[in-house]
Amino acid sequence: MQTVTYDIIIRNADVIDGSGTAPYRADIAIADQKIVAIAPALSLHGYETLDATGLVVAPGFIDVHTHDDREVIDAPAMLPKLTQGVTTVITGNCGISLSPWLADKIPPAPLSLIGTQKDYRYASVQEYAKAVKQAQPAVNVGMLIGHSTLRVNAVADLARGATEEEIKVMQDILAAGMHAGALGFSSGLFYQTSKAADNSEVIALAKISAAAGGVYTSHIRDEYNGVLDALAEACDAGQAAKLPVILSHHKCAGPANWGRSTETLAYVTERRKTQAIGLDAYPYTAGSTVLDPDYVDGVIRIMISFSQPHPEMQGRDLADIAAEWGVDQKTAARRLHPAGAVYFQMREDDVERVLSYPHTMIGSDGLPHDSHPHPRLWGAFPRVLGHYSRDKKLFTLAEAVRRMTTLSADHFGLKQRGRIALNCWADLVVFDPASISDQATFASPKQAATGIHWVLVNGTIALANGKSSTIRAGRFLDRQSERFPNQT
C-alpha cells in the first residue's frame, strides 16, 4: 500500500480540538489549506514535519473584539496578534469601523482611535475588502459595520437622534455592506458620536443585519452605575430585531460597581433563556479608550496611552502629570487632549467571574495605533491560557481554548474555523502549555508572548519560533462564503 505524503504534518501533538473535551495524542495532516487527516501519533508523513512532542495543537485563536481595521492593511504582518496564536480578527467593534466612509471631515473620537481623515478612504465594504486582499495580511479578517461610522455618513448633527430619512440612508449603507460580506453591525452608545441615538434607531439598523443573517455587538451605553439598564437596552434591541446579541468587553466599571458582576451575569443568564446572547471579555482589570475628562474622577489610576499635543507623556500616570503641571486631573486631561488612556477601573474578582462565565469569548480590544498601548494588544490570549487557566485554574486548558475558538466561530457564523476537524481550514497554533505566558506589561506593553512554537493560517506556516513568514495567507472572511463554505 502506497504511503500518502501530505504538505505538512504536525506530529505527535496533544490535540485540543476546540470542543472543550480532553486532549488526545495524534498527527494532523494539512493539504490544500485544509485539515485532511487526523490519525494516531507517528503514523502520517509529510513533506514538512513539525515535531509537536510535548506540545499542544489547538485551533487558531479568534480575536472577536479588535480595532485592527487599519492595522491589517498598514501593518499586515500583524505580529501583535500572530505572536499570541491569533489567526482571525474581527474588526469594526464598538460602533467604530474604517468603512464604509469616505471621510469629508476630521474623524471625531472615538473614530479617531483607528484613523485620521486620510485613512477613512473606503466608501464601501467592497473597497475595504479589496484593500485587505491586496495587503494580504498574515491573519484572517472578518468585519463588523459600526454605528458611529454610519452616523458620520448620514446624520447632520451627531448631538441628536437620526431622522427617518437619515435612518433610511444608514440602513441602505448597512444593507450594501452586509451584502458585501460584513459579519454584522456594532454599536457604541457610550460614545459621543452615538450617545444621542435612542434604541429605536439601533433596532432599525440591527434589523438590516438580522435580515442578512448577521449579529449585533454592543458596547453598551453605560458600564458604570447604569450597567443593568444598559444591558437591558442592548438585549431589547436584539430581541426586537430578532438577531443574536454580543455584549462587548463585559465589565462593571468604577469602584461603586465593583462586585456587581454577580448581578449582571445573572441578568444575562435570565435573558439567554429567551434569546441568543453572548459576551466577550479581556483578562485585565484595566480598559483603554479615548481620554475623557468626564471619566476622570481622581480615584482610579489613569495612564496616558497617547497624547497628540504632549507625546512625551505617553506611558505616564495622569495623576503624576497633573501634579507636575500644578493642576487638577481634569484640567490635565483637557490639556492632553486629544489623547487616549488606560483606565484601571475594574476589580479582579469581577474579571475572574466574567472570564469564568461559560458563554464568555475572549477578545483583546487592543488599540494598535496607541503609542503606549494597553498590554492586551500583545498579551490577552496567552494571559488567559497561562495566568488564568494554568496558574489560577479558573478553567481547564481545553475550556480556555473553547472560549477562543469554537465558541467564537459559532457566534460569528464561521463554519469551518475554530475547530480541529476534517475539512476545516488549517488555522492552527502549536504551543507549550507549561510555558505559555504573556510578557506585555503596562510599563512595557509591546512584548511578544512566550511559549508559542508555530502558527498556521490557511495551511501556511505564518510564525515559527517567534519569527514571521514572508508568505502571508490571511483571507477576508465574507459572511456568506464562511457560512456556506462550499459555494463559489
N, C-alpha and C positions, 0 to 999 in steps of 0.2 A: 504493500500500500504506500502510495507516494505521500511524503510529508509536505504539508502546506506551510509555506513561509510567508508570514504576514509583514506589513510595512513596519510596524513597531509592536514589540511585546513588552508589557510591564510584568516582570517575572517575580513570582513568589511573594506577592503582596498580601497584606491583611486588608481585605476589601470591605469598606464601609459604603454600602450602596446608596445611601440617602434615605432609605425607608425607615430608619430608626432601629432596625433589627441588628443583632450581634454581628461582629465581623466574621469573615471566613477567609481562608487562605486560598489563593487562586492565581492563575495567569490571566491577563487580559490582552486580547489581540485587537489591533487597530488597523483598518484599511479603508481607503476612500473616505476619510474624515469621520468614520463611524466606529463604534464598538462592534466587532464582528464575531468574536468568540470569547467565552469565559469558560475556562477549563481548569482541571486540577493543577496545582502548582507544579512547575518544572516540566510541563507536558507540551508547551507550544514553542514555536520557533519563529524568529523574526529577523528581518534584515538589520534592524536596530533593536537592541535589548536594553531595557532599563532594569537593573537589578534592584528590586524593592524589598529585599530580605530585611526584616525587622522594621519595615516602614508601612504606613497606611496609604492606600489609594482611595480617594473619595471623588465624588463628582466635583467639578469646578464650582467654586462658591459664586452665588448670585447676589450681588450687592443691590438690594431692592431700593435703596434710598441714596441716590447720588446727585451731585451737581456737576457732573463731568461733561455736560453738554458741549462745551467748547474744548475741553481738555482732550477728548478723543480725536479731535481734528488737529489741534495745535501741538499736542504732545502725544502722538499716537502710540509711543512705546508703553505708555500707561504703567510705569513702574510702581507708583504708589499702590495700585490695585493688584497688578500681576505678582508682586512680591508677597502678597497676602494669600495667594491662591485664588483670587477672584478672576473668573473667566467671562462673566457677564455683568454689565452695569445697566441699571435702569435710571435714565436721566429725566429731567423735567419735573422734579418733585417740588412741593411747597408752592405750587402755582407759578413757578419760575421755569420757563423753558426758552431756549435760544431761538426756537422757531415755533410757530410762524410769525415773524415780524421783520419787516424791512424798516429799521428804525428811522424815524424822521425827527427824533429829538434825543437828548441825553437820557439814557435809561434811568428811571428813578430807582431808589432802593425798594425792594431787595433785588430787582433785576440787575442792578449794578454789581452784584456779587459774582456774576458769571460772565460779564462782558461790558464793553464800552459801546458807544453808538456804532462804531465800525464793525463790531463783532455781530451785531444783530442784523445780519445781511441775508437771511434766508426767509423769503416771503412765504414759502410753503414748506410743508413737511417733505415733499418730494425733493426740493432743493437741498434741504438739510441731509436727507438720506443719501443723496448723490455725493455730497461733500464728505460724509462719513465713509462711504465706499471708496472714494478717491484717496482719502487719508489712510485707508486700510489699517485701523487700529489693531492693537495686539489682543484686545478683548471684544466680545460681542456687545452690541449696543441696542437696547430697547428704549423707547422714549414715551414719555407722557407729555400731554399738551397742557400748559399752565394757564390758570385762570387770569393771573396778573398779565401774562403775555397777551391773552385775548383782549383784556380790558384796554391795554395801551393801543391796540389796534383800533378799537371801536368806540370807547367811551370818552366823550369830550372832556368831562370833568371827573377825575378819579375820586374826588371827595364826595361823590353822590352815587346812588344806585343807578344801574343802567336803565335806559328807557326801553320800551318794547322794540323799537326799531334797532337800538344798539344790541339788544339781546339777540335779535334775528341775525345781525351781522356776525356776532360771535358764534352763534350756532352754525352758520354756514361755513365759517372758517374752521371750526372744530370738526364738522362733518367731513370736510375735504381732507383734513389731517388724519382723521380716523380711517378714511378710505385709503389713504396713502400708507397706512401701516402702523400708526401710533397704537400703543397698548391701552391708553385710557386718558383720563382727564384728572388733573390735580388742582387743588386749591390751597391757598394760604391766607385765610381770612384774618389771621393775626397781623398781617402786614398792611401798611397804609394804602398800598395800591389796590387792595381788595376789601379792606375793612368796611367800606360803605355798602358793600353788596349784602342784600338780605338772602335768606335761604331760597326764596323763590327764584332768584337769579341763578344760584348754584344748581338748583334742581332742573331748571330749563336746559342748562348745559350738560348736566350729568345724564339726562335722558338721551342726548345725542350719543354720548359714549355707550350707554346701555344698548341703544339700537344697533350699534356696530359690534356688540359683544365685548366691550371694554370694561375697565374698572374705574372707580373713583377713589383717589387717595387724598387725604385731608390733613394738612397742618391746621389743626383746629383753631378756633378763634381765641381761645384762652386756655393756657396750660397752668394758670395760676389759680386764683380763688374761684373763678368761674368754670373750672375744668369740667364738672359734671354737666352743666348746661351746654357747654361747647361740644362735649361728646354726643349729647343727645341731638344737637343740631346736625352734626355730621351723619349720625346713624339715620336720622329722619330723612335726610337728603337721599341717602342710598335706598331707603325703603320706598320713598315716593318715586324715585327714578327707576326702581327695580334693577339695581346692579350691585355688585359686591363693593363694600367699603373697606379701605385700608387706612387705619389710623396711623399717621406718621409720627416717628420718634416719640412714642408714648412716654409721658413723664408727668410728675407732679412737681411744679417748679415753685421755688421760693420757700423759705423756712416756714411760713404759715401753712403750707400744704404738704410738708414732709410727713410721710406715713399714710397719706390718703390713697396710695395705690391699692390698698385693700378695697376701698370704695369704688375706684374707677374700674378695676378689673372685675369686680362683682357686677358692675353695670354692663360691661362688655359681655360677660358670660350670659347675663339675662337677655340682652339684645340678640345674641347669637342663636337663641332658641327659635327666632322667627326670621332671621336674615343672615346673609353671608357677610361676616366681618372678620378682618384680620388686622394685625398691627405689626409695626416694626420698631426696633429699638437699637441703640448703640450702647456699648458696655463701659460707660463712663458717667461720672457724676457731674460733668460739665457739658454744656451745649455751646454752640457758636453760631453767630449770625451778625447782622449789622449792629454797630454800636448805637443804641437808642437811649438818649438821656432820660426818657420816661421810665426806663427799667434800671436806672442807676439808683440804688436805694441806700448806699453807704453801709450795707450789711454784708451782702455776699461779695466774694472776691471776683473781680473782673480783670481779665488780661487782654491787652490790645493785640489783635492778630494782624492788623494793618492800619495805617493812617496815611491818607494822601498828603495832607499838609505837614505832618510830622512823622515821616517814615522811620526816623530814629527811635521812635517809641514802641515799635513792634516788639512783642515778647515781654513787655513790662506791665506791671500791675497799675491799674488806673489810680488806685489809692496813692501809690508812690509818685506817680506823675503829678497828681493834684497837690500833694504835699510839696513837691519840688517847685511847682509853679505858685504856691501860696493861694490856691483857690479851692473851692469845694469840688467834689467829684462830678457833679452835673455840669458845672462850668468847664471843667477839664474835658468832659466828654464832648461838649459843644465845640470846644476849640480843636479837638482832634478830628472832628467830622469833616468829610466823610471817612468813616472808619469801620472796622469790624472788631468783634470782641468775642472772647471766650468767657462764658458766664458759669461760675461754679454754683449752680442753682438747685442741685438735686442732692438727695441723701442716699447713701449706699444701700440701705435696706430696701428702698423703693426700686432702685436699679436692679437689685437681685430678684426682687419679686416680679418685676416686669419681664426680665430675662427668663425667669423660670416658668412663666405662663406658657402653656403648651402651644398656643397659637401665635407666639411672637416670632417673627422673622428677624434676621439680622440685617441691618443697613448701616453703613458708615456715616452718612450725612456729611462727609468730608467736603471742605471748600478748597479746591485745588489751586485757586488763584490768590489765596491769602499768603502774604509773605512770611508770616509765622503762624502756620495753620494749627488747628486742634490736632492732637496726635491720632485721632480716629481715622484721619485720611490715610495713614500708613499702617495702623495697628489694630483696627477693630476686630477683624476675623481671627487672627492669631490670639488676641486677648481673650476672646470667648473660648477658644479651644484650649489654651494654656492656663490662663489665670482662673477662669470661671468653671471650666469643665474638669481639667486635670487637678488643679490645686485646691479650689474651693468646693469641688464636687457638687455643683448646682445641678448637674445632669450628666449622663454618660456621654462619652465621646460620640457614639452613634447618634444620640439625640441632639447633640450640638450640631453635628453635620446635617441632620434632617432640617434644622431651622435655617440652614444656609443654602439648601439645595431643593429637595422635593417640595417642601412647604412653599418656598418662594416660586418655584416653577409652576406649581399648581395654581397659586393665586393669580399669576400673571399670564396663564394660558400658554406656557412654553412646554409643549407636549413631549418633546424628545430631548429635554435638557434637565439637569438637576438630578440625574439618576444614573446608576451604572446598570445597564441592561442592554440586551442585544438590540442593534439598530438605532441606539441613541447616539447623538453627536458625541464625539470623543473630547468633551471638555472635562479634564481630569487634573487633580492635584495629588502629588505624592509627597508626604511629609512624615517627620519623625514625631510621634505622639509624645515621646519623653522630653523632647527639647523645644517643640514649637512654642514660640514666645514673641510677644510684641516688644519692640525695642524703642518705639517712639514715645517720647515723654512730653509733658507740657513745656519743659525747658528746652528740649531738643527734639522737635516733632518730626523731622524729616529723616527717619531712621527705618530701614527695612527690617522686617521680622526675621527671626532665625528659625531654622527647622524645616523650611520648605526646600525640597530637593528638585522637583520638576513640576512644571505646569504645562499642560497641553490644551490648546484651543483648536477645536475642529480638527483634531487629529495631528496637529503640528506642534512640535515642541517649542513653546514660547519662552520658557525660562528653564535654565539648567544650572543648578547650584549657584543661584544668585545672579546669573548673567542672562540677559535677554537675547533672544534670537534676532537676527536681522530680517527673518521671514515672519511677517505678521499675518495672522489668519482670522482675525475677528470679522464678524459679519453684522450688518444692520438687521435686526430681528423684526421683520414685518409681522404684524399680528396675525394676518391670515395665513401666511406660509408656515408660521410657527405652530399655529393651532391645527392646521391641516397640512402636515409636512410633506405629504406625497404629491401635493398638487404642484403644477408647474407654473 
